[in-house]
Amino acid sequence: MRTVVYRALPAALGLALGVCGVVVARAAASDPDLPKAEWPMFRGGPALNGVAAGRLGTPLTLRWTYKTGGAVRSSPAVAGGRVFVGSDDERLHAVDFAKGTNLWSFKTGGPIESSPLVLEGKVFIGSDDGAMRAFDAANGKPLWSFPTGDKIPGSPNFTRAADSKGWSILFGSFDSRLYCLDAVTGRSNWTFETGTGIKGTPAVAGGLTVVGGCDAMMHIIALTNGAQLNEVEIGAPMLASPAMRQGRAYVGHNENVFFCVDLEHGTNLWSYKDRGFAYNSSPALVGERVLFGGRDKRLHCVNKDSGNVLWTFPTRGKVDSSPAVCGDKVVVGSDDGRLYVVSVTDGKELWNYEIGQPITSSPAVADGKVVVGCEDGSVYCFVPKDAPARNEAK
């Protein structure tokens, strides 16, 4: 394993943005097409845009509930007819997407806040015991485990390996390192050391990947060898994961600013600051709109080019859950114990369901259905009220 450590570059290479810890790595190849009826990872795809294919009918109705042994803060992945999700009961659970029944589970050595990545028949997930693991998605057989020096709260992402023949897995750890592993063997390709722990999930798009951390720097790294290309001093904790599009990264931080960064030039294009509450929800990008939750108990929608507010939607609790967009609707959870469906166009409430306990898990939308975890220890699956039962009986 080769560790690459770099520190401060000239200030002219970047602009202080008033946020913290973004790691950017250059990807070796473009992202593959993802199955349209699936949600195989946190935020749905490598760019972390939080957008699902198809349309979502409302009202929704509860189809099934799956009980775990602890709070579910992990966000579900849906692929191959299965739902994969972690729990504070220290287990990765595989659940039948149609019926909500257990298929298999695996116990780690710590709670699982990380969300699963499903790729070519394998499931990858981190744990608070400090290990990134790979499993056979069909039967839960462990394939490899890679230890780090601290917990892994963020989720893994993937990109083409440097030789373009396989895949690399990217993730950060609270041990202050960004890791790049071979997806088949779990062996390290390289490690990049930051100044402090990484909480967010790497975003991959347009030859770059971006991940959140807390060292008050934005690091720009070559994915092929882990060499640093640039860094930007930014200055405040960032717990959300960024979304990427067209050479820009969109994300908020823990001190009440949401911002847009030009990754090529390391400059802040705009900042959105409303009230004095953190933005720990990861954004969704759809059309000209950026949607994200805030601890001010609201879902925000701003213009992607200017940062001008388009609308806000009030809930009764802080919104750390990350919104998922499907068609003209956006789904998000709140600490008020409700799951909401809101119009993307004007922020009008279309539907809500009261679970009763905080929802910090981010919803997955696949095949016109919504799956989300809750701190009551359960995973919930909602379907359009008129959805034919035969679709869930296959």
C-alpha positions as CSV (number, residue, x, y, z in Angstrom):
1,M,0.0,0.0,0.0
2,R,1.3,3.4,-0.9
3,T,0.3,6.5,1.1
4,V,0.5,9.9,-0.5
5,V,0.5,12.9,1.9
6,Y,0.5,16.5,0.8
7,R,-0.2,19.7,2.6
8,A,-0.8,23.4,1.8
9,L,-0.4,24.7,-1.7
10,P,-0.2,28.4,-2.7
11,A,-3.4,30.3,-1.8
12,A,-3.8,31.4,-5.4
13,L,-4.8,27.8,-6.2
14,G,-8.1,28.1,-4.4
15,L,-10.6,30.4,-2.7
16,A,-11.6,30.1,0.9
17,L,-15.3,29.1,0.7
18,G,-16.3,29.0,4.4
19,V,-16.8,25.2,4.3
20,C,-14.8,22.2,5.2
21,G,-13.1,19.1,3.9
22,V,-13.8,18.2,0.3
23,V,-11.6,15.6,-1.5
24,V,-11.5,15.6,-5.3
25,A,-9.9,12.7,-7.2
26,R,-9.5,12.4,-11.0
27,A,-11.4,9.4,-12.4
28,A,-9.9,6.9,-14.8
29,A,-13.0,6.4,-17.0
30,S,-16.6,7.5,-17.4
31,D,-19.3,6.0,-15.2
32,P,-21.3,3.0,-16.4
33,D,-25.0,3.2,-17.2
34,L,-27.0,2.2,-14.1
35,P,-30.1,0.0,-14.1
36,K,-33.1,2.3,-14.6
37,A,-35.4,0.6,-12.1
38,E,-32.7,0.3,-9.3
39,W,-31.1,2.5,-6.7
40,P,-27.8,0.6,-6.2
41,M,-26.0,3.1,-3.9
42,F,-26.3,6.2,-1.7
43,R,-27.9,9.0,-3.8
44,G,-28.7,6.5,-6.6
45,G,-25.5,6.9,-8.7
46,P,-21.8,7.9,-8.7
47,A,-22.4,11.6,-9.1
48,L,-24.6,11.6,-6.0
49,N,-27.3,13.6,-7.8
50,G,-30.2,11.9,-6.0
51,V,-32.4,11.4,-9.1
52,A,-34.3,8.2,-9.9
53,A,-35.6,7.2,-13.3
54,G,-39.4,7.1,-14.1
55,R,-42.2,8.7,-12.3
56,L,-43.6,8.4,-8.8
57,G,-47.4,8.1,-8.3
58,T,-49.1,9.6,-5.3
59,P,-50.7,9.0,-2.9
60,L,-48.4,6.3,-1.6
61,T,-49.4,3.4,0.7
62,L,-47.3,1.3,3.0
63,R,-46.5,-2.1,1.4
64,W,-44.2,-3.7,4.0
65,T,-42.2,-3.0,7.1
66,Y,-38.9,-4.8,8.0
67,K,-37.7,-4.7,11.6
68,T,-34.0,-4.6,12.6
69,G,-32.5,-4.6,16.0
70,G,-31.4,-1.0,16.1
71,A,-32.0,2.5,14.7
72,V,-31.7,2.6,10.9
73,R,-29.6,5.7,9.9
74,S,-28.1,3.9,6.9
75,S,-29.8,4.7,3.5
76,P,-31.1,1.7,1.6
77,A,-29.8,0.4,-1.8
78,V,-32.1,-1.4,-4.1
79,A,-30.7,-3.8,-6.7
80,G,-31.5,-7.3,-8.1
81,G,-34.8,-7.6,-6.3
82,R,-33.2,-6.9,-2.9
83,V,-33.0,-4.1,-0.5
84,F,-29.7,-3.7,1.3
85,V,-29.4,-1.6,4.4
86,G,-27.3,-1.2,7.6
87,S,-28.5,-0.8,11.1
88,D,-27.3,0.2,14.6
89,D,-27.7,-3.5,15.4
90,E,-24.3,-3.9,13.7
91,R,-25.8,-5.9,10.8
92,L,-26.0,-5.5,7.1
93,H,-29.5,-6.7,6.1
94,A,-30.6,-8.1,2.7
95,V,-34.4,-7.9,2.3
96,D,-36.7,-9.2,-0.4
97,F,-37.8,-6.0,-2.3
98,A,-41.2,-7.5,-3.1
99,K,-42.2,-9.0,0.2
100,G,-40.0,-7.3,2.9
101,T,-38.7,-10.6,4.3
102,N,-35.2,-11.3,5.4
103,L,-32.9,-13.0,2.9
104,W,-29.7,-12.8,4.9
105,S,-27.8,-10.7,7.3
106,F,-24.2,-10.3,8.5
107,K,-23.0,-9.0,11.8
108,T,-20.1,-6.7,11.9
109,G,-18.3,-5.3,15.0
110,G,-20.1,-2.0,15.2
111,P,-23.2,0.0,14.2
112,I,-23.6,0.6,10.4
113,E,-24.4,4.2,9.4
114,S,-22.7,3.7,6.0
115,S,-25.0,2.9,3.1
116,P,-24.4,-0.1,0.7
117,L,-23.0,0.0,-2.8
118,V,-24.2,-2.8,-5.1
119,L,-21.9,-3.5,-8.1
120,E,-21.7,-6.6,-10.3
121,G,-23.2,-9.0,-7.9
122,K,-21.3,-7.7,-4.9
123,V,-22.3,-5.5,-1.9
124,F,-19.8,-3.1,-0.4
125,I,-20.3,-1.3,3.0
126,G,-18.4,0.3,5.8
127,S,-19.0,-0.1,9.6
128,D,-18.2,1.8,12.8
129,D,-15.8,-1.1,13.5
130,G,-13.5,0.5,11.0
131,A,-13.7,-2.1,8.2
132,M,-14.9,-1.9,4.6
133,R,-16.4,-5.2,3.5
134,A,-17.5,-6.9,0.3
135,F,-20.2,-9.6,0.2
136,D,-21.8,-11.8,-2.4
137,A,-25.1,-10.0,-2.9
138,A,-27.0,-13.3,-3.5
139,N,-26.1,-15.1,-0.3
140,G,-24.2,-12.8,1.9
141,K,-20.9,-14.7,1.7
142,P,-18.1,-12.5,2.9
143,L,-15.5,-11.9,0.1
144,W,-13.0,-9.6,1.8
145,S,-12.6,-7.1,4.6
146,F,-10.2,-4.1,4.6
147,P,-9.4,-2.5,8.0
148,T,-9.0,1.2,8.6
149,G,-8.0,3.1,11.7
150,D,-11.5,4.4,12.7
151,K,-15.2,4.2,11.8
152,I,-16.5,4.5,8.3
153,P,-19.8,6.6,8.4
154,G,-19.8,7.5,4.8
155,S,-20.7,5.2,1.9
156,P,-18.5,3.7,-0.8
157,N,-18.5,4.8,-4.4
158,F,-16.8,3.3,-7.5
159,T,-15.0,4.1,-10.7
160,R,-13.0,2.3,-13.4
161,A,-9.6,1.0,-12.3
162,A,-6.5,2.7,-13.7
163,D,-6.1,-0.3,-16.2
164,S,-9.8,0.1,-17.3
165,K,-10.3,-3.6,-16.8
166,G,-12.0,-3.6,-13.4
167,W,-13.4,-1.4,-10.7
168,S,-12.0,0.6,-7.8
169,I,-13.9,1.3,-4.6
170,L,-13.6,4.8,-3.0
171,F,-14.4,5.7,0.6
172,G,-13.3,7.8,3.4
173,S,-12.7,7.0,7.1
174,F,-12.6,8.9,10.4
175,D,-8.9,7.9,10.4
176,S,-8.4,10.9,8.1
177,R,-7.8,8.9,4.9
178,L,-9.4,8.5,1.6
179,Y,-9.0,5.0,0.3
180,C,-9.0,3.5,-3.2
181,L,-9.3,-0.3,-3.2
182,D,-9.5,-3.0,-5.9
183,A,-13.1,-4.1,-6.0
184,V,-12.3,-7.8,-6.5
185,T,-9.5,-8.3,-4.0
186,G,-9.9,-5.5,-1.5
187,R,-6.2,-4.6,-1.9
188,S,-5.2,-1.0,-1.6
189,N,-4.4,1.0,-4.8
190,W,-3.5,4.1,-2.9
191,T,-4.3,6.1,0.2
192,F,-4.5,9.8,0.6
193,E,-4.2,11.4,4.0
194,T,-6.2,14.5,5.0
195,G,-6.0,16.6,8.1
196,T,-8.9,15.0,10.0
197,G,-11.8,12.5,9.7
198,I,-13.9,12.1,6.5
199,K,-17.7,11.6,6.9
200,G,-19.1,12.1,3.5
201,T,-19.4,9.9,0.4
202,P,-17.1,10.4,-2.7
203,A,-19.0,11.8,-5.7
204,V,-17.8,10.7,-9.1
205,A,-18.6,12.5,-12.4
206,G,-16.8,14.0,-15.4
207,G,-13.4,12.6,-14.5
208,L,-13.5,13.8,-10.8
209,T,-14.6,12.5,-7.5
210,V,-15.5,14.7,-4.5
211,V,-15.9,13.7,-0.8
212,G,-16.6,15.5,2.4
213,G,-14.3,15.7,5.5
214,C,-13.5,18.1,8.3
215,D,-9.9,19.3,7.7
216,A,-11.1,22.6,6.2
217,M,-9.5,21.8,2.9
218,M,-10.6,20.8,-0.6
219,H,-8.2,18.3,-2.0
220,I,-8.0,17.6,-5.7
221,I,-6.3,14.2,-6.3
222,A,-5.4,12.1,-9.3
223,L,-7.2,8.9,-9.0
224,T,-4.7,6.9,-11.0
225,N,-1.9,7.3,-8.4
226,G,-3.2,9.4,-5.5
227,A,-1.1,12.4,-6.3
228,Q,-2.5,15.8,-5.3
229,L,-3.3,18.2,-8.1
230,N,-4.7,21.1,-6.1
231,E,-6.3,22.1,-2.7
232,V,-8.6,24.9,-1.5
233,E,-8.8,26.2,2.0
234,I,-12.4,26.3,3.0
235,G,-12.7,26.4,6.8
236,A,-15.8,24.8,8.4
237,P,-17.0,21.2,9.1
238,M,-19.0,19.6,6.2
239,L,-21.0,16.5,7.1
240,A,-23.0,16.2,3.9
241,S,-21.9,14.6,0.6
242,P,-21.6,16.7,-2.5
243,A,-23.4,16.3,-5.7
244,M,-21.6,16.9,-9.0
245,R,-22.5,18.1,-12.5
246,Q,-20.6,19.7,-15.3
247,G,-17.4,20.4,-13.4
248,R,-19.2,21.8,-10.3
249,A,-19.8,20.5,-6.8
250,Y,-22.8,21.5,-4.8
251,V,-22.9,21.0,-1.0
252,G,-23.6,22.6,2.3
253,H,-21.7,22.8,5.6
254,N,-22.2,22.6,9.3
255,E,-22.3,26.4,9.8
256,N,-25.3,27.4,7.6
257,V,-23.8,28.0,4.1
258,F,-24.7,26.0,1.0
259,F,-22.3,26.6,-1.9
260,C,-21.4,25.8,-5.5
261,V,-17.7,25.3,-6.5
262,D,-16.0,25.4,-9.8
263,L,-13.7,22.4,-9.5
264,E,-11.4,23.3,-12.3
265,H,-10.5,26.7,-11.0
266,G,-11.1,26.1,-7.3
267,T,-13.5,29.1,-7.0
268,N,-16.8,29.6,-5.2
269,L,-19.4,30.5,-7.9
270,W,-22.2,31.3,-5.4
271,S,-23.2,30.8,-1.7
272,Y,-26.7,30.5,-0.2
273,K,-27.1,31.5,3.4
274,D,-30.5,31.8,4.9
275,R,-30.7,31.3,8.7
276,G,-28.2,30.1,11.3
277,F,-28.7,26.4,10.9
278,A,-26.5,23.6,9.4
279,Y,-27.0,22.0,6.0
280,N,-26.1,18.3,6.7
281,S,-28.4,17.0,4.0
282,S,-26.8,16.0,0.7
283,P,-28.3,17.8,-2.3
284,A,-30.3,16.5,-5.3
285,L,-29.7,18.0,-8.7
286,V,-32.5,18.0,-11.3
287,G,-32.8,20.4,-14.2
288,E,-32.0,23.9,-13.0
289,R,-32.8,23.1,-9.4
290,V,-30.7,22.1,-6.4
291,L,-32.7,20.6,-3.4
292,F,-31.4,20.0,0.1
293,G,-32.6,19.8,3.7
294,G,-31.6,22.0,6.6
295,R,-31.6,21.9,10.3
296,D,-33.9,25.0,10.1
297,K,-36.6,22.3,9.6
298,R,-37.0,23.1,5.9
299,L,-36.4,21.6,2.5
300,H,-34.7,24.2,0.2
301,C,-34.8,24.6,-3.5
302,V,-32.4,27.0,-5.3
303,N,-31.3,27.8,-8.8
304,K,-28.1,25.8,-9.7
305,D,-26.5,28.7,-11.6
306,S,-27.2,31.6,-9.2
307,G,-28.1,30.1,-5.9
308,N,-31.3,32.2,-5.8
309,V,-34.0,30.7,-3.7
310,L,-37.0,29.2,-5.7
311,W,-39.0,27.9,-2.8
312,T,-38.7,26.4,0.7
313,F,-40.9,23.7,2.3
314,P,-41.4,23.7,6.1
315,T,-41.4,20.5,8.2
316,R,-41.7,20.2,12.0
317,G,-38.2,18.9,12.5
318,K,-34.6,19.2,11.2
319,V,-34.0,17.7,7.8
320,D,-30.7,15.8,7.7
321,S,-32.3,13.2,5.4
322,S,-31.2,13.7,1.7
323,P,-34.0,14.3,-0.8
324,A,-34.6,11.9,-3.7
325,V,-36.2,13.2,-6.9
326,C,-38.3,11.1,-9.2
327,G,-40.0,12.8,-12.1
328,D,-41.7,16.0,-10.8
329,K,-41.7,14.9,-7.2
330,V,-39.1,14.9,-4.4
331,V,-39.2,12.6,-1.4
332,V,-37.5,13.4,1.9
333,G,-37.6,12.5,5.6
334,S,-37.6,14.7,8.7
335,D,-36.8,14.5,12.3
336,D,-40.5,15.2,12.9
337,G,-41.0,11.5,12.1
338,R,-42.7,12.1,8.7
339,L,-41.8,11.1,5.2
340,Y,-42.8,13.8,2.7
341,V,-43.5,14.0,-1.1
342,V,-43.3,17.5,-2.4
343,S,-43.7,19.1,-5.9
344,V,-40.3,19.9,-7.4
345,T,-41.9,22.8,-9.3
346,D,-43.3,24.8,-6.5
347,G,-42.6,23.0,-3.2
348,K,-46.3,22.2,-2.6
349,E,-46.9,19.2,-0.3
350,L,-48.4,16.3,-2.1
351,W,-48.4,13.5,0.5
352,N,-46.9,12.6,3.9
353,Y,-46.8,9.6,6.2
354,E,-46.2,9.8,9.9
355,I,-43.9,7.1,11.2
356,G,-43.3,8.8,14.5
357,Q,-39.6,8.6,15.0
358,P,-36.8,10.7,13.3
359,I,-36.0,9.8,9.7
360,T,-32.3,10.6,9.1
361,S,-32.0,7.8,6.5
362,S,-32.2,9.1,3.0
363,P,-35.0,7.5,0.8
364,A,-34.2,5.2,-2.1
365,V,-36.6,5.4,-5.1
366,A,-36.6,2.3,-7.4
367,D,-39.2,1.0,-9.8
368,G,-41.7,3.7,-8.7
369,K,-41.4,2.6,-5.0
370,V,-39.9,4.3,-2.0
371,V,-37.8,2.6,0.6
372,V,-36.5,4.4,3.7
373,G,-35.1,3.6,7.2
374,C,-36.1,5.1,10.5
375,E,-34.6,5.5,13.9
376,D,-37.4,3.3,15.3
377,G,-35.4,0.4,13.9
378,S,-37.5,-0.4,10.9
379,V,-37.2,-0.1,7.1
380,Y,-40.4,1.0,5.3
381,C,-41.5,0.4,1.7
382,F,-44.2,2.5,0.1
383,V,-45.9,2.0,-3.3
384,P,-48.4,4.0,-5.2
385,K,-51.9,3.3,-3.9
386,D,-53.0,1.9,-7.2
387,A,-49.9,-0.3,-7.8
388,P,-50.9,-3.8,-8.8
389,A,-50.2,-6.4,-6.2
390,R,-48.8,-8.8,-8.8
391,N,-45.8,-6.6,-9.2
392,E,-44.8,-7.3,-5.6
393,A,-45.6,-11.0,-5.8
394,K,-43.0,-11.9,-8.4
